[in-house]
Amino acid sequence: MDETEQDRIEDRKVNSISKWKDILEILKSVFIILGIIGGAVWFYEQGEVKPRAEISHEITYRNISKDYKWVHVLVNIKNIGRIPIRIEKGSVNVQRILPLNSEIENKLKSGTNIIDKKFFIVIWQNADKYNTIHNLQKPTMIEPGEVDKKYFEFIIPHNLITIKVYSYFENPARSWWYWIKYDPAGWKTVTIHNIK
């Protein structure tokens, strides 16, 4: 074999090895990218980046006249997640349970189902004298582990002995993925209180 033919064989070997190196580098890059994407999905699924809140109510009431009671609702919003949450929208209202209003009492007497077919709950009448449903006035940022307190007041008829307090705070961190997989509504809490 002459020297040029040997050089060509060596060049082909070097080119072949070089091509395999390039292919392996490309595969290595693809696997690194897939690993990063897989890690991000796993991290997300572990709940590390999902906003989470826990809502609770504290109720204080006083008779303020022979006809009315004042009800003070303290809503505690605790960030139980690992990222800050921004609360931009929310509402609180007080509903009348006992004594029953005439509409619900008549439905019960006639045998009509008072459970709403869409929501599977009784739609109780708003108890506040002024039909108040309080809406959040300004946005709040709550850091992980912190509790934010929101205060709301209502004037209700003196004869009410059982009320339902409903609060809802929207989760503004809803991405398209969140809409598909998780409840997009936000955080809701309902509590029942006897206020004799």
C-alpha positions as CSV (number, residue, x, y, z in Angstrom):
1,M,0.0,0.0,0.0
2,D,1.3,3.4,-0.9
3,E,1.4,6.3,1.5
4,T,-1.5,8.3,-0.1
5,E,-3.8,5.3,0.1
6,Q,-2.8,4.8,3.8
7,D,-3.4,8.5,4.4
8,R,-6.9,8.3,2.9
9,I,-7.8,5.3,5.1
10,E,-6.5,7.2,8.1
11,D,-8.5,10.3,7.1
12,R,-11.7,8.1,6.7
13,K,-11.1,6.6,10.2
14,V,-10.6,10.1,11.6
15,N,-13.7,11.4,9.8
16,S,-15.7,8.5,11.0
17,I,-14.6,8.9,14.6
18,S,-15.3,12.7,14.3
19,K,-18.8,12.0,13.0
20,W,-19.5,9.6,15.9
21,K,-18.2,12.1,18.4
22,D,-20.5,14.8,16.9
23,I,-23.5,12.4,17.0
24,L,-22.7,11.5,20.6
25,E,-22.4,15.2,21.5
26,I,-25.8,15.9,20.0
27,L,-27.3,13.0,21.8
28,K,-25.7,14.1,25.1
29,S,-27.2,17.6,24.6
30,V,-30.6,16.2,23.8
31,F,-30.5,14.0,27.0
32,I,-29.4,17.0,29.1
33,I,-32.3,19.1,27.8
34,L,-34.8,16.2,28.4
35,G,-33.4,15.8,31.9
36,I,-33.9,19.5,32.6
37,I,-37.4,19.5,31.3
38,G,-38.2,16.3,33.2
39,G,-36.8,17.8,36.4
40,A,-38.8,20.9,36.0
41,V,-42.0,18.9,35.5
42,W,-41.2,16.8,38.5
43,F,-40.5,19.9,40.6
44,Y,-43.8,21.4,39.5
45,E,-45.7,18.3,40.2
46,Q,-44.3,18.2,43.7
47,G,-46.1,21.4,44.4
48,E,-43.0,23.5,44.9
49,V,-44.3,26.3,42.5
50,K,-48.1,26.0,43.1
51,P,-49.7,28.8,45.1
52,R,-51.4,27.4,48.1
53,A,-53.5,29.1,50.8
54,E,-55.6,28.1,53.8
55,I,-58.6,30.2,54.7
56,S,-60.2,30.4,58.2
57,H,-62.9,32.6,59.8
58,E,-63.2,34.1,63.2
59,I,-66.6,35.6,64.0
60,T,-67.5,38.2,66.7
61,Y,-71.1,39.5,67.0
62,R,-73.0,41.9,69.3
63,N,-76.6,43.0,69.6
64,I,-76.6,46.7,68.6
65,S,-80.3,47.3,68.9
66,K,-83.5,45.5,69.4
67,D,-83.7,44.9,65.7
68,Y,-80.1,44.3,64.6
69,K,-76.8,42.5,65.3
70,W,-73.4,43.6,64.2
71,V,-71.2,40.7,62.9
72,H,-67.4,41.1,62.5
73,V,-65.7,38.5,60.3
74,L,-62.0,38.1,60.5
75,V,-60.7,36.1,57.5
76,N,-57.2,34.6,58.0
77,I,-55.4,33.8,54.7
78,K,-52.4,31.7,55.4
79,N,-49.8,31.0,52.6
80,I,-49.1,27.3,53.1
81,G,-47.0,27.1,49.8
82,R,-43.4,27.7,49.1
83,I,-43.9,30.8,46.9
84,P,-45.4,34.2,47.6
85,I,-49.1,34.5,46.6
86,R,-50.8,37.6,45.4
87,I,-54.4,38.0,46.4
88,E,-56.1,40.5,44.1
89,K,-59.8,39.6,44.2
90,G,-62.0,38.2,46.8
91,S,-65.4,38.5,48.5
92,V,-67.1,37.6,51.8
93,N,-70.8,37.4,52.6
94,V,-73.1,36.3,55.4
95,Q,-76.1,34.1,54.6
96,R,-79.2,33.4,56.7
97,I,-79.9,29.8,57.8
98,L,-82.1,30.0,60.9
99,P,-84.8,31.0,61.3
100,L,-85.6,29.9,57.7
101,N,-86.8,32.5,55.3
102,S,-90.4,32.1,54.0
103,E,-89.3,31.0,50.6
104,I,-87.2,28.0,51.8
105,E,-89.8,27.2,54.5
106,N,-92.6,27.0,51.9
107,K,-90.4,24.8,49.6
108,L,-89.8,22.4,52.5
109,K,-93.6,22.3,53.4
110,S,-94.5,21.6,49.8
111,G,-91.9,18.8,49.5
112,T,-89.7,20.7,46.9
113,N,-86.0,20.0,47.0
114,I,-84.1,23.0,48.3
115,I,-80.7,21.6,47.3
116,D,-79.5,23.4,44.1
117,K,-79.0,20.9,41.3
118,K,-75.9,22.7,39.9
119,F,-74.0,23.4,43.1
120,F,-75.4,20.7,45.4
121,I,-76.0,23.1,48.2
122,V,-78.9,25.2,49.6
123,I,-78.7,28.7,48.2
124,W,-79.3,30.6,51.4
125,Q,-80.6,34.2,51.5
126,N,-78.1,37.0,52.0
127,A,-78.4,37.9,55.7
128,D,-77.0,41.4,55.7
129,K,-79.5,44.3,56.0
130,Y,-77.8,46.1,53.1
131,N,-77.3,43.0,50.9
132,T,-73.6,43.4,51.4
133,I,-71.1,41.2,49.6
134,H,-67.7,42.7,50.6
135,N,-65.1,42.7,47.8
136,L,-61.4,43.0,48.4
137,Q,-60.3,46.7,48.0
138,K,-56.6,46.3,47.2
139,P,-54.2,43.5,46.3
140,T,-52.1,41.8,49.0
141,M,-48.8,39.9,48.7
142,I,-48.5,37.0,51.3
143,E,-45.1,35.4,51.8
144,P,-44.7,31.7,52.5
145,G,-45.7,30.9,56.1
146,E,-47.3,34.3,56.6
147,V,-50.9,35.0,57.6
148,D,-52.8,38.0,56.2
149,K,-55.9,39.2,58.1
150,K,-58.9,40.8,56.3
151,Y,-61.7,42.3,58.3
152,F,-65.4,42.6,57.2
153,E,-68.5,43.8,59.0
154,F,-72.2,43.1,58.5
155,I,-75.5,44.3,60.0
156,I,-78.0,41.4,60.3
157,P,-81.5,41.0,61.7
158,H,-81.5,40.5,65.5
159,N,-83.7,37.3,65.2
160,L,-81.1,35.3,63.3
161,I,-79.6,32.4,65.3
162,T,-77.6,30.5,62.6
163,I,-75.6,32.1,59.8
164,K,-73.3,30.8,57.1
165,V,-70.1,32.8,56.2
166,Y,-68.7,32.3,52.8
167,S,-65.4,33.7,51.6
168,Y,-63.6,33.3,48.3
169,F,-60.2,34.6,47.1
170,E,-59.1,34.2,43.5
171,N,-55.9,32.5,42.6
172,P,-54.3,34.9,40.1
173,A,-51.4,32.5,39.3
174,R,-53.4,30.4,36.9
175,S,-51.6,29.3,33.8
176,W,-53.0,27.3,30.9
177,W,-51.6,24.2,32.7
178,Y,-53.3,25.2,35.9
179,W,-56.7,25.6,34.1
180,I,-56.4,22.0,32.7
181,K,-55.2,20.2,35.8
182,Y,-56.3,22.1,38.9
183,D,-59.3,23.9,40.2
184,P,-59.1,27.4,38.7
185,A,-61.5,28.9,41.2
186,G,-59.1,29.9,44.0
187,W,-59.6,29.4,47.7
188,K,-63.1,29.1,49.3
189,T,-64.1,28.6,52.8
190,V,-67.6,28.2,54.4
191,T,-68.3,28.2,58.1
192,I,-71.6,27.9,60.0
193,H,-72.1,29.9,63.2
194,N,-74.7,29.9,65.9
195,I,-75.2,33.5,67.1
196,K,-78.0,33.4,69.7
